[in-house]
Amino acid sequence: MKKKIAWVTDSTALIPEHVMEEHDIYVVPLEIIFEDGTYEDGIDLAPEQLYQKIKQANHAPKTSQPCLGKFVSLYERLKEEYECAIAVHLSSDLSGTYNTSATAAKMVDFPVESVDSKLMSYPITSIILNGIEQAKAGKDYLEIAASLREEYKSFENYILVGSLDQFYKGGRMTGLQYFIGNLLQIKPIFQMKDGLFEVYEKVRTEGKAVKRMLEQLENAKQNYSVKHVQILHGNVLDKALELKEKIQSKYADVEVLVGPISSTIGAHAGMGTLALAWRNE
């Protein structure tokens, strides 16, 4: 007897180990390309090793979506064990991963519902967990996928990029924004909105940026129910834990998860990145 739904995502999602063990989640890694070769995100290269390599490299690393073959072989395997799959991927505006996954599913003739999360990192995991809950409640996989495609509208996120230099070289911001940021020593707070990065606000210092992010959380708490907050960081665990402490001392009812951004995201955003994300319910 086949199991019902397999969940597929990519390595930009931050999935805690216990979640991976409890559920039928399959992760396809993106690739990080340095001068000395190609590394699979989360398999050959842990986030800590990434920043060490960036320091030593002559050029900023490039990232690449998983090749079509990886998805094809995964879907062929899943076809034997599951009735269908729901694939939730990072924003299709940032990577071709979503399209490659959808193409592979068609080639294998396996019912896969593709969901463009329009997000990245832990929010993708949140979307998958929401889908798993809906499946437990007996909803049909088509209905679940349709509802998950709307999920991004409920998420709020604020990102303090660790290295504007890397972010710019990775093609994630315009030359003018970068020039102004560097010239005036401005710390832009970015936001992922409708699948793309945009500058939310420009502040002078990291301290002020963190304060602004916390003010936005306070606004959300006043207008919505916010039960879970994620702090994602680029190898600055101490700063992430300090932020967690601030949030927990103020909101006893909020569960705070701290985790690293994946190497693929770190390759663009750089060491020192700090992001805050939550879902408004």
ABEGO torsion letter per residue (X at the ends): XBBABBBBBBAABBBBAAAAAABBBBBBBBBBBBAAEBBBBGAABBAAAAAAAAAABABBBBBBBBBAAAAAAAAAAAAAABABBBBBBBBAAABAAAAAAAAAAAAAGBBBBBBBAGBBEAAAAAAAAAAAAAAAAGBBAAAAAAAAAAAAAABBBBBBBABAAAAAAAGABBAAAAAAAAAAGBBBBBBBBGGBBBBABBBABAAAAAAAAAAAAAAAAAABBBABBBBBBBGBAAAAAAAAAAAAAABAABBBBBBBBBAAAAAAAEBGBBBBBBBBX
